[in-house]
Amino acid sequence: MKIIRNIQKQLIAAAALAALLALTGCQDEIFNEIRKEVELEDSNVSGDIRSIVRYKDYLFLDNGDIYYKPITSSWYGAWVSDSKAPGDYTVKIAADSTYVYALGYTFKADYDDGENQISGKTLYYKDSVTGAWNTVATFSSSTQTHLFCTNAPQDGTNRQAYLFVYGTESGSVRTVYKLNASSMTSIATYSSSWSVTDSTCDFTVVTSESSTKPLSCVYMNSKTYFFPYLASTTNETSTAAATRMYYASGDNLYYTTADNDTSFTSKDMDTGTIRSMAYTQDFILFGTTSGFAQCPISANIPTSSSNTDFANASSTLSTSYYVNAILADKPDQTRSNNNAVYAAITFTGTTSSTSAVYDNVGLWAWYSSRGKWNRE
């Protein structure tokens, strides 16, 4: 498996090099502007990252491989590669209070097309940071799977992990499973409508929008609330329970206006499609299809539309990139009093069409000790 993983990385690196050789003068200019603001670090955690999650006192992420580090290690170079990472390619990470989960793909060679094809999907788990991975379940290449979790700042019951599974054939039943080590317990199914069997799970927003795909969730008041969008969060901190919820549809931020309320008000953020978000005491941070954005808040309520005024974010996490994941390590602090804020960027299309640079794809971090965004 490691041989396949290494071959894939070499092919990706070769493709990146070829693209870099064809960079336009416009891209060189943008790259140089970034370098004027900050001397760029070598990228130790590169590639397409889809999740950054809390597990015990650590952070885990996926980029084909799996990386982790103590959440208190707020400096460049602290990420460690998981040498026991399973499968050929890890596409998503999630965690609850006891276990961390990884969704991985295996590949087979298609000699007719001259490229690798997904041959299967496997869900794994382990019960410690450096422990061995164990198989939970396997799925065919045609079965759609989506791994996600509450990613709550507080450890314990606030951290829950789920797997959404559905077939591609017409009329197939869609199922959401709650994960617990090797156990998968169905908590909701969809045929023509959602049937929720777990009273601690709330699908109100999913059903109100006639959605068949729960994609994210948060924990508040002893319940898990599900949303048919990728970006959601609460105002929970390591010491205070959640009292407000937030989720995004397109570039609209939906938020509750009273403590422990479950009805939402919306505000247009005037950004790209919001794909991830993080809470701090004075800003909601967004990862969008047009780079980084943020919205100031007062008493947990948005006070204006978004802006990009966070150190050198407008040039590093620019509109050329998708920000698929974002996380602030101390949601009980103001944005600038966090020790670290992390953002995972990628792009679609080609470098010539987007002005993006392959070398920048991967994890970026803002550390209070340096005050600038830089590559991890």
N, C-alpha and C positions, 0 to 999 in steps of 0.2 A: 504493500500500500504506500509506503514511503517513497518507493521508486516511482510509482505513478504520480504521487504528489510532487516530487522533485522535477519530473519531466514536464508536468503541467506548468510549474513555476518557471522553468527554463523557456518554455514556449511563450508564456506571457511576457517574460523579460525580453525575448527576441522581438516580439511584436512591438513592445514599447520602444525598444531601441530603434527599430525601423521607422516608427512614427516620429521619434525625436529628431532623426536625421532630416525629416521632411518639414520641420517646423517653419512657420512663416516668420517674416520679420516682425509682424504684429505680436506674435506670441513671445518672441524674444524680448520685445519692448516691455510687455506685461511682466515677464519673468524678472527682468532687470529692475522694474519698479518695486517689486516685492523685495528683492535683495537690497534695495536702497533703504527700506524700512527696517529690515532685520536680516542678519546673516542666517541663511537657512541651514537647519540641521540635516544630517543624513536621515533618510526615512527608514526607521527600524520596523515600523508596523505599517506596511503598505498593502495595497489591494482593496478590493470591494468589501467594505465592512457594513453589515446590516444591523448589528446590535451591539450595544455596550450595556452590560447588566451588572447589578450588585449581587454578590454571593458572599454571605458571611461578611467579613471585613475586607473583601477583595472586589476587584472589577474583572470581568471576563468579557472578551470580544471574539468575534469570528472574522476571518479574512481568507477563508479557504482552510487555513490552519486555525488554531486556538491560542490566544494569548491571555495572560492574566498578570495582575500585580496588586499589592496591598493598596487599598484606597487612600491610605495616608502617604504613599510614596509619590509626592507631588513634585516630580522632577523628571527631566529627560533621561531616557535610558533604563527605566525601571521595569519595563514590560518583559515578561518571560514567555518563551514559546513552550506550549504544552507538548512535550516529547511523546506523550501517549495519545495524542489526538487520534480519534478513530476515523475509519472510512477514507475515501479519496479526497473529499472536499467538504468542509463544514460550511453550511449556508446560514445557520441561525443558532443563537444561544439563548437560553432562558434559565431562570433559577427560582426556587422557593426557599424556605428557611433552612432546609436540610440538604437538598440536592441541586446540582447544576445539570442542565440538559443540553444536548447538542443534536441538531438535525444534520445528517450528513448524506451526501450523494456518493454512489459508486458509479464507475464508468466502464464502458466496453468500447473497443475499437470498432468503428464502422469503416471497413476498408473500401467500400463502394464510394462513400462520400469523403473519405480521407480525414475524418475527424472523430473525436470521441462522442459517444452518446450516453445519456444517463441510463443505467441498467437497473437501478433500484435506489430506494431511500430508506434510511435507518434512523430511528430515534435512539439515542444513548443517554445514560445518566451516570453520575458518580457522586460519592458522598463526602468527598474531601477535595481540597484544592489540588493536591498532587497525586490523588488516587487513580486507580484504573477505571476505565470506562466499561460499562456493561450495556448490553442490548435491552431495550424496552420493547420495540416492535419494528418490523420491516414492512415496507410498502412497495407496490409496483411503481415503475417509472411514470405511469399514467395517472396515478393517484395524486391529487393535490394535497399538500400539507403546509400548514402555517403554524410555527411555534412562537408563542409569545407569553408574556408574564406581566405582573403588576409592577415589578421593579421598584418596590417601595423602599424608601430610606430606612424604615424601621424593620429590623429582622423579626422573625416570628410569624404569626398567622397572617400578617399584612402581605407577606411575599407568597404569591401563588403562581403556579405555572400551568399553561394549557396548550393543548394541541388541537387545531382545527383540521379535520380530514373530510375530503369529499372526492367522489369519482367524477369523471368527465362525461360519463354517459347521461343521457336525458333521464330525469326522474330519480337519479341517485340520491340517497339520503345523506345529508350533511350532518356531521357530528362534532361537538366540542367535548373534549376529554379533559378532566382535571388530572394532573400528573402527581404521582407519589412513588418515587423510586421506579420499580418495574411495573407498577400498577397504573392502569388507565381507566378512569371511571367516567362514564358518559354523564354529562350534566345538562346537555341540551341537544336536540336533534331538529332538523328541518327537512320536511318533505314538501308540503304546500304552505306550511307556516311553522314558526318556531314552537317547540314544546320544551319547556324548561323544567327539569325534574329536581333541581337543587335550589332550595329556598334562599340560599346565600348568594345566588347569582342573579343579576338583574339585566335583562335584555331589552329594557324599555326603549332605548335609543335605537337599537338594532331593528326592532319590530316597527317602531314608529316611522322609520325610513324605508320600510319594506325591503330591508337588506337581507341577503342570504350569506353574508360573509362577515362574521365578527373578527376584527383584525387587531384590536388592542383592548386593554382593560386597566382599571385602577381599583384600589381598595379604599373604602370609606365606610365607617359605621358598621363594621362586621359583615359587609357585603362586597362582592366584586361586581363592578359595573362594566359592561361590555359596550364597545363602539365599533361601527362598521368602517372605521378609518384608522390609519396607522399611528396617528399622533394623539396621545392623551396623557394627562398627568394630574396630580393633586398638589395641594399646598402642604402635604405631610413633610415633617422633618424628622431627624433622628430622635427628637424628644417630644414632639407634639403630633397628635393624631390629625389626620386629614379632616378638614371641614369644608373645603371647596374642591370642585372638579373642573377640569378644562379638557376640551377636545377640539380638533380642527377638521373642518370639511372644506376642501379647496383652500382658499386663502381667508376663510372666515374662522375666527376664534369663538367657540361657544364656552360659556362660563356660568357658574352658579353665582348668585348675588347675595345669598344669605348663608350662614353657617348651617351645614348639614341639609341644605335644600337639594332637591334633585331635578328642579326645572331650570332650563338654560336660557340665557340671553346671548345674542351673537353680535360680533363687531367685525367689520371688514378690515383685515390687516394690510391689504394692498401689497401682497407679496406673491411669490410663486406658490404652488401647491405645498402646503405644510405637511411634511413627512415625519417630523419628530419635534419634541418640545421638552423643555426642562424649566423647573420653577426655581426662582430665587426670591428674596424678600422685596426686591424692587423691580424685577423684570421677569417676564416670561420669555425664554429664549427659544427660537424656532430654527429648525433645519428645514429648508425648502428646496424646491426644484430650481430656484434662482439664488442659491447661496444662503448665507446666514442672515437672520433678522431678529429683532427683539421688540417687545412691547412693554413700555413702562406700566407699572401697576401701583395703585394706592389702595390700601385696605383690601388687597386681593382682587381688585377690579381694574381692568384696563382703562387707562386714562387717555390714550391717543392711539393713532395708528402706529405702524412699525417704523423702525429705523435700523441702520447698520452700524451705529456709532459705538463700537466696542473695540478699542485699540486698533489694530490693523486688519480687522475682519473684512472690511470692504474690499481689500485687495487680495487677501489670502483665501478667504471663504467667499469668493466673489460669485457674481451671477452666472459665471461659466460652469458652476458646479452644482450638483445635488448634494445636500447635506442629509444623509440617510439616518444618522443617529447623533444625538447630542445629550450630554449629561453634565450637571454641575455637582461637585462632590459635597457641597455644604448648603443644602436648600434653606437652612435656618439663618443664613447670612445674606447680605446684599451681594449682588453679582460680583463686585470688585473685591469683596472680602472673602470670596471662596478661595480655597487653596488652588483649585484647578477646575477648568471647564474643558470638556473634550468634545470634538466634532469629527465625524467621519465623512469624507467627501469623495465623490466619484463624478463621472459625467457620461452622457450619452452622445452618440454621433462621433465625429472625428475631431482631431485637434485643430484642423484647419477651419472647421465649421463652427467651433465653439470658443476658440482661443484658450481652451483648457490645456494643461500640461500633464502628461502621464506621470511624471515624477512626483506630482503633488497628490495623486490619488492615494488615499489611506487615512490614517489618523493624524489629526492636528490637536494641539493643546495650548491653552492659555494658562500660564502659571503666574500667580501673584508675585512670585520671586523675580520674574523677568518682565512681566507686564505686556508681553506681545504674544500673538499667535505664531506658532512655529510647528514644523513637522515633528512627529513622534517617530 
